[in-house]
Amino acid sequence: MWDRLRKVWLPRFCFAITLAVAVGLAALVFVAPWLVPEESPPFVLELFAEDVTVRRTALASACCLVVTACVFFRPAIAPTKKSPKGPPPGSMAGA
């Protein structure tokens, strides 16, 4: 039971969490300009709404998080069946 938890569910959970953080970061970049109030906005929200460098860095970080999720936490894929091949010929001369 613990082996299945460690090998199957933990990578899936980490994959989902990493993708959720990436989507949240990208959503913050796109939604921040509409969330800023007129009077005394929070500093972080104002940065995401108005600073181009922060927005580009956040989008690049979101892309990097997606790549990280796919490389390190990719879901296990069922093994494919190998094509039926016979053993290599035994009459081959070796060096």
Number of C-alpha atoms within 10 A of each C-alpha: 5 8 8 9 11 11 11 13 14 14 18 18 13 16 21 16 13 20 20 15 14 23 17 13 20 19 13 18 22 15 13 17 15 8 13 18 11 6 6 8 12 10 10 10 17 16 18 22 20 14 10 12 11 15 20 14 12 18 20 15 15 22 17 13 20 18 16 15 21 14 11 11 17 15 18 10 6 6 6 6 6 6 6 6 6 6 6 7 6 6 6 7 5 4 3
